[in-house]
Amino acid sequence: MNIILLGAPASGKGTMSKFLKQTYDIPAISTGDIIRENIKNKTSLGIKSQEYINAGVLVPDEIVIDLIRARLGQSDTANGYILDGFPRTLSQAVALDKISNITKVIYLNVGYNTLLERSLSRRICPKCNAIYNTKTHKSDFCDECDTKLVIRDDDNETVLKKRFDEFQSETKPLIAYYKKCNKLIEVDGSGDSFEVFKKISKEL
């Protein structure tokens, strides 16, 4: 099963990706993680990506697509995968169709006020990347590895508004694209994460 997760920042893609990975025993693939790994390993694509990041601009589509193509060619994706953060644009979606056959696209529909509330109360573990929310998690430390939690640099209203606007203009056309392909599952992602996952599981 090859799954794409679509949603605005703080819509719960990371949490749903974790649940899907555990349920279906398939890798969760984050574009950001792939780029960081290639930069760390100093691959040719990683070096190119770092140049764009240093310049303060998005890594171009052709580089991101090459990174995704290489990652989906690895053996652990033989039984499926979950894509989080890709595709972001219609051109990326068209390119992905030439690389792999997507089974379902899950769109987590969440209103802006809920996204803002989640973003401002989100905490992450810098060691294992576990995600927490101050409303439900009262400790300052990670349950998994006991590392002190931190606030992501982009978890503020200014950044969220910019990224939300980008999602509206660039990524939302993907919803229409995958709906036309009869692959879209739209889920209200504003509730409890376990309830949201139940809805997704039922649809899948």
C-alpha positions in Angstrom: 0.0 0.0 0.0 1.5 3.3 -1.1 0.1 6.2 0.8 0.4 10.0 0.6 -0.4 12.2 3.6 -1.7 15.7 2.7 -2.4 18.5 5.1 -1.4 21.9 6.2 1.3 22.4 8.9 0.3 21.0 12.3 -2.6 19.0 10.7 -1.3 15.8 12.3 0.6 14.2 9.4 3.5 13.2 11.6 1.2 11.5 14.1 -0.9 9.7 11.4 2.3 8.6 9.7 3.5 7.0 12.9 0.2 5.1 13.3 0.2 4.0 9.7 3.8 2.8 10.0 3.0 0.7 13.0 -0.2 -0.7 11.6 0.9 -1.7 8.1 4.6 -2.2 8.9 5.8 0.0 6.0 8.3 2.9 6.2 7.2 6.5 6.8 9.2 8.7 4.4 9.6 12.4 5.1 11.1 14.7 2.5 12.8 16.7 5.2 14.4 13.7 6.7 15.6 12.5 3.2 17.2 15.9 2.5 18.8 16.1 6.0 20.2 12.5 5.6 21.7 13.3 2.2 23.2 16.5 3.6 24.7 14.6 6.5 26.1 11.9 4.2 27.4 14.6 1.8 25.9 13.0 -1.3 25.9 15.0 -4.5 22.2 15.7 -4.1 22.7 16.6 -0.5 25.4 19.1 -1.3 23.2 20.7 -4.0 20.3 20.8 -1.5 22.5 22.5 1.1 23.4 25.2 -1.3 19.7 26.1 -1.9 18.9 25.9 1.9 21.9 28.2 2.6 20.5 30.7 0.1 17.2 30.6 1.9 15.2 29.2 -0.9 13.3 25.9 -1.4 15.1 23.0 -2.9 14.1 22.8 -6.6 11.6 20.1 -7.7 14.1 18.2 -9.8 16.4 17.6 -6.9 13.6 16.6 -4.5 12.1 14.3 -7.2 15.6 12.6 -7.6 15.8 12.2 -3.8 12.4 10.6 -3.7 13.1 8.3 -6.6 16.3 7.1 -4.9 14.5 6.5 -1.6 11.5 4.6 -3.2 14.0 2.4 -4.9 15.3 1.0 -1.6 14.3 -2.5 -0.6 12.2 -1.6 2.5 9.5 0.0 0.3 8.7 -3.3 -1.5 5.5 -3.7 0.4 4.5 0.0 0.4 5.4 3.3 2.0 3.9 6.5 3.5 4.9 9.8 2.0 4.8 12.9 4.3 5.8 16.2 2.7 5.8 15.0 -0.9 4.3 15.8 -3.3 3.8 19.5 -2.5 2.9 20.7 -5.9 1.0 19.5 -9.0 4.2 19.1 -11.0 5.7 16.9 -8.2 2.5 14.8 -8.2 2.8 14.2 -12.0 6.5 13.3 -11.6 5.6 10.9 -8.8 3.1 9.1 -11.0 5.9 8.2 -13.3 8.0 6.7 -10.4 5.4 4.8 -8.4 1.7 3.8 -8.3 -0.1 5.6 -5.4 -2.8 3.6 -3.7 -4.5 6.2 -1.5 -4.1 9.9 -0.6 -5.2 10.9 2.8 -6.1 14.6 3.2 -6.3 15.8 6.8 -8.7 18.8 6.7 -8.1 21.1 9.7 -9.1 24.7 10.2 -6.6 27.5 10.7 -7.4 28.2 14.3 -7.0 24.6 15.3 -3.7 24.5 13.4 -2.4 27.6 15.2 -3.4 26.2 18.6 -1.6 22.9 17.8 1.5 24.6 16.5 1.9 26.9 19.5 1.5 24.0 22.0 3.6 21.4 20.1 6.9 20.1 21.5 9.3 17.7 19.9 12.1 15.5 21.1 15.4 16.5 19.5 16.8 13.0 19.9 14.1 10.6 18.6 11.7 13.2 16.9 8.7 12.1 19.0 5.9 14.8 18.9 4.0 16.0 22.0 1.4 18.6 22.9 1.5 20.5 26.1 -2.3 20.1 26.6 -2.1 16.3 26.8 1.6 15.8 27.8 2.5 17.6 31.0 6.1 16.5 31.3 9.0 18.5 29.8 10.7 15.2 28.9 10.2 12.6 26.2 8.5 9.4 27.2 10.6 7.4 24.8 14.1 8.5 25.6 13.8 11.0 28.5 15.3 13.8 26.5 14.2 17.4 27.3 11.6 18.5 24.8 12.0 21.6 22.6 9.9 24.1 20.6 10.5 23.9 16.8 11.8 27.1 15.3 8.9 27.2 12.9 6.2 26.7 15.6 5.1 30.4 15.7 2.2 32.3 14.2 4.2 34.2 11.6 5.7 31.1 10.1 2.5 29.1 10.3 0.5 31.8 8.5 3.1 31.9 5.7 3.2 28.1 5.4 -0.6 27.8 5.5 -0.9 30.3 2.7 1.7 28.3 0.7 -0.4 25.2 1.3 -3.5 26.9 0.1 -1.9 28.1 -3.1 0.5 25.3 -4.0 -0.7 22.1 -2.3 -4.5 22.4 -2.3 -4.6 21.8 -6.1 -3.3 18.3 -5.3 -6.6 17.6 -3.5 -8.6 18.1 -6.7 -6.0 16.2 -8.7 -6.2 13.1 -6.5 -9.9 13.4 -6.1 -10.2 13.2 -9.9 -8.0 10.1 -9.8 -10.4 8.5 -7.3 -7.6 8.1 -4.8 -8.5 10.8 -2.2 -9.7 10.1 1.3 -10.7 13.3 3.1 -10.8 13.2 6.9 -11.7 15.8 9.5 -8.4 15.9 11.3 -9.4 18.4 14.0 -10.3 15.8 16.7 -8.5 13.4 18.9 -5.6 11.7 17.1 -6.8 8.1 17.9 -10.3 9.0 16.6 -8.9 10.5 13.4 -6.9 7.3 12.8 -10.0 5.2 13.3 -11.6 7.1 10.5 -8.6 6.6 8.3 -8.4 2.9 9.0 -12.1 2.5 8.2 -11.6 4.2 4.8 -8.5 2.2 4.0 
